[in-house]
Amino acid sequence: MPTTVLDTSSLPRPERTEAWAAATARALLTTRLRFPDPERFDARMRATTLGPAQLSVLTYRPLACHRSAAHIRRSDPELHQLALITSGRHTVEQAGRRAVCGPGDLVLYDSSRPVDVVAGPDGQPGACLLLQFPRSAMRLPDKLVAAACATPLTASKGLKRVLRETLGTLGGAPDDFDDSDRVRMAGTLVQLAASVVAGHTERAGELPAPSRAAALYHDSREFIAANLHDPELDPAAVAAAHHVSPRTLHRAYASFESTVSDTIRRERIGHCRRDLEDPLFDASPVSVIGARWGYPRASDFTRAFKAAVGMPPAAYRAAVRRGDRP
């Protein structure tokens, strides 16, 4: 039966953000939450179990959540999450992609990769229906599914519309279905999601040249994110992995006003910053953190980090612990 996991309106205002963080960690995923206006924050979550899946109806005032590599290392349920936006603007960033979504859009993301979600970047409340299910249930190649993550899927026609309407029906009237119906509905929803993802990605070969360049850019960004630990990762390695010439790869990045080398450097430094900020890694020497993200030589890491951030990594960690984050 559907369960109201939390309605913060029943709580004193000072307790609402903490209660919401705890409830979403239990029912959804562990993330780091930020509330632009904590004094006015309000939210509600109702969840329906669908066999191995879960459908949650969520309403909330603006918030941002970040799921880091550290969160994933601590706990990864290996889930896909498919959100149907029903109100407000949302942005989802994962594997180098950024989806800007509004009401009626579908967006898929993965618990096993870092992700950033911002609800209400314009300060307005938001709402969504969130279907989560085991990654293994999709039964599609991981590379194909990954290419559809953090991509807005406008659900206005075809299978996308069927999926949107099915989610809306189940989310809006869960009491109309008994337990066996809900289990069968889970299978239907996952199959529909798989068909939508396959249909979305299989058209990539038919795209015009600018869109193919964009696809190469996004695919290579994902490859970079997955291989930051490799000190040999460079533009030539990225180009070889995608069976294109370095020149073709550089042209794809130029259309996004970026370069391959800058992207690798920015991603590495970003991960290093997050690990230096995380108290869980306080026992890890700075050099170990650098090596984890592709800087095997401590001097190279210190030089690159200082150039990007303005101070050496050890000084940055100390500043964060003092509450004096740069």
C-alpha positions in Angstrom: 0.0 0.0 0.0 1.2 3.6 -0.6 2.9 5.1 2.4 3.4 8.7 3.3 7.1 8.6 4.1 7.2 12.2 5.3 5.1 15.4 5.3 7.2 18.1 6.8 4.2 20.4 7.4 3.6 18.4 10.6 7.1 19.3 11.9 8.5 22.5 13.5 10.3 24.5 10.8 13.8 24.1 12.3 13.4 20.3 12.0 12.2 20.1 8.4 15.4 20.1 6.4 17.1 17.5 8.6 14.0 15.3 8.6 13.8 15.5 4.8 17.5 14.6 4.4 17.0 11.5 6.6 13.9 10.4 4.9 15.3 10.7 1.4 18.5 8.8 2.4 16.3 5.9 3.6 13.7 5.9 0.8 15.7 7.1 -2.1 19.5 7.7 -2.2 22.1 9.1 0.1 23.0 12.6 -1.1 24.3 15.9 0.2 21.4 18.3 0.3 21.4 22.1 0.1 18.4 24.3 0.9 18.4 27.8 -0.6 15.7 29.0 1.8 15.7 26.6 4.8 13.4 28.7 6.9 10.6 28.3 4.3 11.4 24.7 3.3 8.5 22.3 3.0 8.2 18.9 1.3 6.1 15.7 1.1 6.9 12.2 -0.1 4.5 9.3 -0.7 6.0 6.0 -1.8 4.4 2.9 -3.3 6.3 -0.4 -3.4 6.1 -2.2 -6.8 7.8 -5.5 -6.2 11.5 -4.7 -6.6 10.7 -1.1 -7.7 9.3 1.9 -6.0 7.3 4.9 -7.2 7.5 8.0 -5.1 5.3 11.1 -5.4 7.4 14.1 -4.3 6.6 17.8 -3.8 9.2 20.2 -2.4 10.4 23.8 -2.2 13.7 24.5 -3.9 16.6 22.3 -3.0 19.8 20.9 -4.5 21.3 17.4 -4.0 24.7 16.1 -4.9 25.6 12.4 -4.9 29.4 12.1 -4.9 31.8 9.3 -5.6 32.3 9.1 -1.8 28.5 8.5 -1.3 28.7 5.7 -4.0 31.6 4.1 -2.3 29.8 4.0 1.0 26.5 2.8 -0.4 25.3 2.0 -3.9 22.0 0.2 -4.3 22.7 0.0 -8.1 19.4 1.7 -9.1 18.1 3.6 -12.0 15.9 6.5 -11.2 13.4 7.8 -13.8 11.8 11.1 -12.9 8.7 12.5 -14.5 8.7 16.2 -13.8 5.2 17.4 -12.9 5.9 20.9 -11.7 8.7 23.4 -11.7 12.1 23.5 -13.4 14.8 20.9 -12.6 18.4 20.4 -13.8 20.1 17.0 -13.7 23.9 16.7 -14.3 25.6 13.3 -14.7 28.5 12.0 -16.7 29.2 15.3 -18.4 25.6 15.9 -19.5 23.2 18.5 -18.2 19.4 18.2 -18.6 17.1 21.2 -18.1 13.6 19.8 -17.5 10.2 21.1 -17.0 6.7 19.7 -16.6 6.1 16.7 -18.8 9.7 15.8 -19.3 11.3 12.5 -18.3 14.9 12.2 -17.1 16.9 9.1 -16.2 19.9 9.0 -13.9 22.0 6.3 -12.2 22.8 5.7 -8.6 26.3 4.4 -9.5 27.6 7.6 -11.0 27.9 11.0 -9.4 24.9 13.2 -10.0 23.7 16.7 -9.2 20.0 17.6 -9.2 18.7 21.1 -8.6 14.9 21.5 -8.1 13.6 25.0 -8.5 16.7 26.9 -9.8 14.3 29.8 -10.3 13.1 29.7 -6.7 9.8 28.1 -7.5 8.5 24.9 -5.9 8.7 21.6 -7.8 7.2 18.1 -7.9 7.9 14.8 -9.7 7.0 11.2 -9.9 10.2 9.2 -9.3 10.4 5.5 -10.3 13.4 3.6 -9.0 14.3 0.1 -10.0 17.4 -2.2 -10.1 19.8 -1.4 -12.9 19.8 -5.1 -13.9 16.0 -4.9 -14.6 16.6 -2.7 -17.6 18.3 -5.5 -19.6 20.0 -3.1 -21.9 23.8 -2.6 -22.4 25.1 -0.3 -19.8 26.8 1.9 -22.4 23.4 2.4 -24.2 21.6 3.2 -20.9 24.4 5.6 -19.8 24.1 7.5 -23.0 20.4 8.4 -22.1 21.2 9.5 -18.5 20.8 13.2 -17.8 19.1 13.8 -21.1 15.7 15.4 -21.2 13.1 13.1 -22.8 10.1 15.1 -23.8 7.2 12.8 -23.2 4.7 14.3 -25.7 4.3 11.4 -28.1 4.8 7.7 -28.8 6.2 5.4 -26.0 7.3 8.4 -24.0 3.8 9.6 -23.7 2.6 6.1 -22.8 5.2 5.9 -20.1 4.3 9.4 -18.8 0.6 8.6 -18.7 1.2 5.2 -17.0 3.4 6.8 -14.3 0.8 9.5 -13.8 -2.1 7.0 -13.5 -0.3 4.8 -10.9 1.1 7.8 -9.0 -2.3 9.5 -8.9 -4.4 6.6 -7.8 -2.3 3.8 -6.3 -5.2 2.5 -4.2 -6.9 1.4 -7.5 -4.3 -1.4 -7.8 -3.9 -4.4 -5.5 -0.5 -5.9 -4.7 -0.3 -8.2 -7.6 -1.4 -5.4 -10.0 1.4 -3.2 -8.6 4.0 -5.9 -9.2 2.9 -6.4 -12.8 2.9 -2.6 -13.3 6.5 -2.5 -12.2 7.4 -4.9 -15.0 5.4 -2.8 -17.5 7.0 0.4 -16.4 10.5 -0.9 -16.6 9.8 -2.4 -20.1 8.4 0.9 -21.2 11.5 2.7 -19.8 13.8 0.3 -21.6 11.9 0.9 -24.9 12.1 4.7 -24.5 15.9 4.5 -23.8 16.6 2.2 -26.7 14.5 4.3 -29.0 16.3 7.5 -27.8 19.8 6.2 -28.3 19.3 4.1 -31.5 18.7 7.2 -33.5 22.1 8.6 -32.8 23.6 7.3 -36.1 21.0 9.2 -38.1 21.8 12.6 -36.6 23.3 15.4 -38.7 27.0 16.3 -38.3 26.5 18.9 -35.5 24.5 16.5 -33.5 27.0 13.7 -34.0 29.7 16.0 -32.7 27.5 16.7 -29.7 27.0 12.9 -29.2 30.8 12.4 -29.4 31.4 15.2 -26.9 28.9 13.7 -24.4 30.1 10.1 -24.9 33.7 11.1 -24.4 32.8 13.1 -21.3 31.4 9.9 -19.8 34.6 8.0 -20.8 36.7 10.7 -19.2 34.6 10.5 -16.0 35.1 6.8 -15.8 38.8 6.9 -16.4 40.1 9.8 -14.4 42.1 7.5 -12.2 44.3 6.5 -15.2 47.4 8.8 -15.4 47.7 7.9 -19.1 44.3 9.5 -19.8 44.9 12.2 -22.4 43.2 13.5 -25.6 44.9 10.8 -27.7 43.6 8.0 -25.4 40.1 9.5 -25.5 40.1 9.7 -29.3 41.4 6.1 -29.6 38.7 4.8 -27.3 36.0 6.4 -29.6 37.6 5.3 -32.8 38.0 8.9 -34.1 41.0 11.1 -34.9 42.3 13.6 -32.2 41.3 16.3 -34.7 37.7 15.1 -34.9 37.5 15.0 -31.1 39.0 18.4 -30.7 36.4 19.8 -33.2 33.6 18.3 -31.1 34.9 20.0 -28.0 35.5 23.3 -29.8 31.8 23.5 -30.5 31.2 23.5 -26.7 34.0 26.1 -26.2 36.1 23.6 -24.4 39.1 21.4 -24.9 39.7 17.8 -24.0 42.7 18.6 -21.8 40.8 21.3 -19.9 37.9 18.9 -19.4 40.2 16.1 -18.0 42.0 18.6 -15.7 38.7 20.2 -14.5 37.1 16.8 -13.7 40.2 15.6 -11.9 40.5 18.7 -9.8 36.8 18.7 -9.0 36.9 15.1 -7.7 40.1 16.0 -5.7 38.3 19.0 -4.1 35.3 16.9 -3.1 37.5 14.2 -1.5 39.6 16.9 0.4 36.3 18.4 1.6 34.9 15.1 2.8 35.8 14.3 6.5 35.7 10.6 5.6 39.0 11.1 3.8 40.8 13.0 6.6 43.1 10.0 7.2 44.1 9.8 3.6 47.3 11.7 2.7 46.9 14.4 0.1 49.2 12.5 -2.2 46.8 9.4 -2.0 43.9 11.6 -3.0 45.8 13.0 -6.0 46.9 9.5 -7.1 43.3 8.3 -6.9 42.3 10.8 -9.6 45.2 10.5 -12.0 48.1 12.4 -10.3 50.6 9.7 -9.3 53.3 12.3 -8.6 52.6 14.4 -5.6 54.4 17.4 -7.1 52.3 17.3 -10.2 49.1 17.2 -8.1 50.2 20.1 -6.0 51.1 22.2 -9.0 47.9 21.4 -10.9 45.6 21.9 -7.8 47.2 25.2 -6.9 46.9 26.5 -10.5 43.2 25.6 -10.5 42.2 26.5 -6.9 44.7 29.1 -5.8 46.3 27.2 -3.0 48.0 23.8 -2.4 45.7 20.8 -1.6 46.8 20.5 2.0 46.1 24.2 2.6 42.7 23.8 0.9 41.8 20.9 3.2 42.8 22.9 6.3 40.8 25.9 5.2 37.7 23.8 4.7 38.1 22.3 8.2 38.3 25.8 9.6 35.1 26.7 7.9 37.0 29.1 5.7 36.3 27.4 2.3 37.9 29.3 -0.6 
